[in-house]
Amino acid sequence: MRKPVVLITGANGEIGHALVHNLAGQQKLAVASLDVNALDPSLGRLVQREFTGSILDGNLLERVLAEFEVDVIFHLAALLSSRAEFTPMAAHHVNVEGTLNLLEFAARQSESHGRHVVFVYPSSIAAYGLPDLETRKRAGRVREDDWNKPITMYGCNKLYCEQLGRYYARHYKQLSESAAPRVDFRCVRFPGLISATTVPSGGTSDYASEMIHAAAHGESYFCFVRPDSRIPFMAMPDAIDALLKLSVAQRDRLSSTAYNVKAFNPSADEIRESAMRAFPTANIGYKVDRKRQGIIDSWPEDLDDSAARHDWDFAPAYDFERCFHEYLIPNIRP
């Protein structure tokens, strides 16, 4: 008898850590993890089975399939946006081929135990691409199907994988007489994420977290985007809550396979001002990187997340002020 588990890929990242602690620690569910690096021992003790290896390794996925019965997958493993621009082929292999491997794995799991497999996938605001600042200003709150013309490899990867997920959920093997879609693909299109516990590496929206952490630790920081740059953000606890909430939402309530989420959309200078109020001796300035600025300028200033709020009751706990004063400041003071 195969053992039932929740599978988390990319479990060694911050979102993965939080999901393991929630699912295995608080909810006492059996969790299997898959990551290219071994888990921290404190985290490894919580999982039923730890697989160390790549999502590109078909033999490894065969071992997982043979040993476990998976009803829910959180597919977090990815190569992030800035790094992907330097290694686009590697990004394609990990972000696209790896996701396709996991979707096939989910389809085979569902065939083996006769139930839908819920496949939760974090996408990104990088899936958007607006052509110029005037259009960006005019666009306002952008909906999921608007301006899907990404200018980064990471954004292209994410948008294509959203479409792959939609195919596996609604049209998989549609010409086969016995075809029955069994992958219940559910995607959250994240804005920039701000964390109190770690500084992300490799994301183009990382200037917000980098600025705050540098201020807290007395380090000089020069922001790589203009002071007026504005994109949506959310606090990391809300991001984790969104993934968990979507994973258990009733399928018949879901009108889409991909959902925008966001909590607030401050300018870079508003983030700087809040950091300076909390840490008055901080040295935060600007040194604009034209190329990275161009990527930020291609993303919406705001997102329409009404579908997520309606379909599965998404409601972020942290607005900008609460994120700073109740989440960030208490947790990252040196």
Secondary structure, 3 states (H helix, E strand, C coil): CCEEEEEEECCCCHHHHHHHHHHHHHCCCCEEEEECCCCCHHHHCCCCEEEECCCCCHHHHHHHHHHEEEEEEEECCCCCHHHHHHCHHHHHHHHHHHHHHHHHHHHHHHHHHCCCEEEEEEEEHHHCCCCCHHHHHHHCEECCCCCCCCCCHHHHHHHHHHHHHHHHHHCCCCCCCCCCCCEEEEEEEECEEECCCCCCCCCCCCHHHHHHHHHHCCCCEEECCCCCCECCEEEHHHHHHHHHHHHCCCHHHCCCCEEECCCECCEHHHHHHHHHHHCCCCCEEECCCHHHHHHHHCCCCEECCHHHHHHHCCCCCCCHHHHHHHHHHHHHCC
